[in-house]
Amino acid sequence: MPMTPDLLVVPEMYRNWGANLTVVAATIAAVVATVLVHYEGLGLLSARLARRQRQRRRKVLVGIAGILVLHVVEIWIFGIACWSLMFWPACGHIAGYSPLHLLDAVYFSAITFSTVGFGDLAPVGPLRFLIGTESLAGLVLIAWSASFTYLEMEQFWRRDGRGERS
């Protein structure tokens, strides 16, 4: 395909390398923070669940509640990153709300993290990099939680030495 002059035009919002690098740095920071929160949170949760030998039914509820808390914290991390970046107009904005408040950014983060994407809000400009990466990170972290839950439930449902369900 030959390069035509219109294909060589870079939209104005992408010419600001300072804004682009700020979005990339914020994205990396948010991903690292959420992965560390998830890793440490699942580690603490696993240790706490291991101590609940006699309270097996409550163990499941504590595990699910703990995972939900982890995901809410991770959604807030991305929501705060998104909201913070929007104070610099060159980083982009979210079309659909004006002005976008913190809870709006957290709502947008939740629908992005969970990959629901209702379509009432849309990122514009370099901010799309953060939002796209959040979808991938959310998918991976939710899958990690599902794997953790499966392993914990496998231990919960395993029959003990007497042949009875634990």
N, C-alpha and C positions, 0 to 999 in steps of 0.2 A: 504494500500500500504506500503510495507516494506521500511524502510529508507536505501538506498544504499549509499556507500561512496561518489559517485558523487553528490548526492542530498545535502550532508552536506557541500560541498565546497562552500564557499562564494566568489563571484568574488572579486578580489583585490580592485577594486574601492569602494566597499561597506564596506571595513574593516576600513576605516578612519572615525571614529565617529565624529571627529572635522568637517570634510567636510559635513557629513550627517546632523549634527546639524546646521551648517551654512546655508545649503540649506533650512532646515525646518524653521529656524528663518527668513530667507529672504522671504520665501513663506508666512509666517504668516504676516510679515510686509507689503508685497505687497497687500495681501488680505484686511487687515485692512485699508490700505491707499486708495485702490480703492473703498471699500464700503463707507468710510467716504466721499471721493470726490463725489461719486454718490449721497449719501444722502444729503449732503450740497448743491450740485449743483442742484438737483431736487427741493430742498426747495427754493433756490434763484430763480430758473426758474419759479416755481409756483407763487411766490410772484410777480415777474415781469409780468407774464402773467395776473395775476388778476388785475393789474393796467391798462391793455390795453383793456378797455371796448369798446371803439368806433372803434378800429382798429382790428377787429376780424380776417380778412384775414391775416394781418401781424402777428397776434398772433400765427397762425399755423406755419408760416415760422420761427419765432423766437424760438418757442418750438422745432421744428425739428433740427434747427441749434444748439441750446443749447445742445440738447441730443448728437448730433454728436461730438461736442467739448468735452463733458464729456467722451465719449468713446475713443476719440483720446488720451486724457490725461491719461486715465486708461491703454490703450495699451502701452503708453510710460513708465508708472510706471513699468509694468511687463517687458518691453523690457530692461529698465535700470537695473532692478534686475537680469535678465538673463545675460546680458552683463557683469555686475560687478562680478557675480559668476564665470564666465569663466576665470577670471584672476588667479584663484586658480585651477590648473589642476585637483586636486582631486575631485572638485565639478562636473566635467563632461564637456562636450562640445557639440556643435551642428555639427553633421556630414552633410556635403554637402557644407560647405564654409570653406575656410582656407586662411587667418585668418578671423575671424568673426568681422566685424566692427559694430559700434553702430547702424547704419541704417539697417544692416542685422538683428541684434537682434530685432529691432523694427518691421521689416517686419515679422520675425518669430513670434513675439508676436501678430501681427495683425491676421495672419492666424490661430493662436492658439486660441486667444480670441474669434474670430468669429466662431470658430469650422469648418473653411473651410478645413484646413489641406491639402494643395496641394501635399505633399509628397516629395518635393524636399529637405527638411531639416528634420533632425531627432535628437532628444535629446539623449545623451548617458550618462550613469552614474546617480549619484544622482540628477542631474539637471532635470531629468524626473519628479521628484516630483513637482517641481515648474511649469513645463509645463502642467502636468496633472491637477493640481489645477487651473491653469489659464483658462483652457477650461471650467471647471465647473463654476468658477467665472464669466467668460465672458457670458456663457449661462444664468446664473441667472441675471446678470446686464442688459443684453439685454432684457430679459423677463420683468424685472422691468421697463425698459424704455418703452416697448410696453404697459404695463399696465398704466403707467403715460400718455402716448400719447392717449390711449383710453379714459381715464377719462377727459382729456382736450378737446378732440374732441367731447365727449358727451356733454359737456357744450357749445361748439361752435355750434353744430348742433341743440341744443334744441330750440324749438320754444319759442318765447317770449310771453307775455301776450296778444298781439294783434293777435296771430295766424300766424305771419310772421316768416319766417326763420331769425335767427340772423346772 
